[in-house]
Amino acid sequence: MIEPDFLHRTRTAYDSMAARYAELFADELTDFPLDRAMLAAFADFVRADGGGPVADVGCGPGHVTSLLHALGLDASGVDLSEEMIAIAREARPGLRFEVGSMTALDIGDGRLGGVLARYSIIHTPPERLPQVFAEFHRVLAPGGHLLLAFQAHDDPAEGVESFDHKVALAYRWHPDRVATLLTALGFTEKARLVRAPTEDERPFPHAHLLLTKTAPAAQAP
Ligand SMILES: C[S@@+](CC[C@H](N)C(=O)[O-])C[C@H]1O[C@@H](n2cnc3c(N)ncnc32)[C@H](O)[C@@H]1O
């Protein structure tokens, strides 16, 4: 099958800087207390609802997969970049990491208690994002939880735009737009956090959305 251009470009870009990325983000979010709070809440909800397996989709070097594991979750990582997965496997031999794409996950229907996609949906072109969200819905069990983090757009009317990400073409979304797409697929929003960027993250605000799969997939008309 021919791979869409955006996947090829994203993979190549992250392959070429995987080691540098791993070095920069080795510390499992020490300087991001609000992000850690959302991850801790996500982990609490997954554990309270039976503690099913959790996929960190677009896991990069696996530093957040490792944090989820430390929070008591049966966490594994999936990433498009073979280099990222090689680094994750070497640094964290006790955890499972696989190469794969969020556009077509190699995970059975309803198998997961949670999906984390932290700054990994940002490289998916807007018209393809509903397909990715449908994959997240498919692999989650009923009542399963989804946590997303992404650079936020502040104008709900405009909703989404591309921005100059340092690694590969990326898109920032207004959280309302993302929530609307997910609600249409059978998710219910539980909480959201929009925080100011740190000095290194400027200029855009950062959003975290926590949702639950509450309804089966909508039937095609
Ligand atoms: C900005 S990094 C985020 C890494 C990690 N989640 C974190 O919080 O630091 C984006 C990661 O998403 C991965 N990615 C992008 N598109 C993907 C896709 N379609 N399927 C799987 N991984 C993807 C990239 O290879 C990269 O490792």
The ligand as a MOL file (V3000), in Angstrom:
LIG
                    3D

  0  0  0     0  0            999 V3000
M  V30 BEGIN CTAB
M  V30 COUNTS 27 29 0 0 0
M  V30 BEGIN ATOM
M  V30 1 C 5.9820 15.9380 19.2840 0
M  V30 2 S 6.3600 14.2240 19.3640 0 CHG=1
M  V30 3 C 5.5550 13.7690 20.8980 0
M  V30 4 C 6.1960 12.5900 21.5580 0
M  V30 5 C 5.6380 12.2400 22.9440 0
M  V30 6 N 4.2210 11.8670 22.8510 0
M  V30 7 C 5.7920 13.3990 23.9070 0
M  V30 8 O 4.8070 13.7580 24.5650 0
M  V30 9 O 6.9120 13.9270 24.0170 0 CHG=-1
M  V30 10 C 5.2660 13.5220 18.1670 0
M  V30 11 C 5.4440 12.0240 18.0120 0
M  V30 12 O 4.2940 11.5220 17.3180 0
M  V30 13 C 4.7160 10.5920 16.3560 0
M  V30 14 N 3.6870 10.5210 15.3110 0
M  V30 15 C 3.2940 11.4960 14.4610 0
M  V30 16 N 2.3360 11.0530 13.6420 0
M  V30 17 C 2.0980 9.7650 13.9980 0
M  V30 18 C 1.2200 8.7430 13.5200 0
M  V30 19 N 0.4210 8.9450 12.4690 0
M  V30 20 N 1.2180 7.5460 14.1380 0
M  V30 21 C 2.0650 7.2960 15.1820 0
M  V30 22 N 2.9330 8.2080 15.6530 0
M  V30 23 C 2.9490 9.4270 15.0770 0
M  V30 24 C 6.0590 11.1330 15.8670 0
M  V30 25 O 6.8460 10.1480 15.2330 0
M  V30 26 C 6.6480 11.6520 17.1640 0
M  V30 27 O 7.4120 10.6720 17.8270 0
M  V30 END ATOM
M  V30 BEGIN BOND
M  V30 1 1 1 2
M  V30 2 1 2 3
M  V30 3 1 2 10
M  V30 4 1 3 4
M  V30 5 1 4 5
M  V30 6 1 5 6
M  V30 7 1 5 7
M  V30 8 2 7 8
M  V30 9 1 7 9
M  V30 10 1 10 11
M  V30 11 1 11 12
M  V30 12 1 11 26
M  V30 13 1 12 13
M  V30 14 1 13 14
M  V30 15 1 13 24
M  V30 16 1 14 15
M  V30 17 1 14 23
M  V30 18 2 15 16
M  V30 19 1 16 17
M  V30 20 1 17 18
M  V30 21 2 17 23
M  V30 22 1 18 19
M  V30 23 2 18 20
M  V30 24 1 20 21
M  V30 25 2 21 22
M  V30 26 1 22 23
M  V30 27 1 24 25
M  V30 28 1 24 26
M  V30 29 1 26 27
M  V30 END BOND
M  V30 END CTAB
M  END
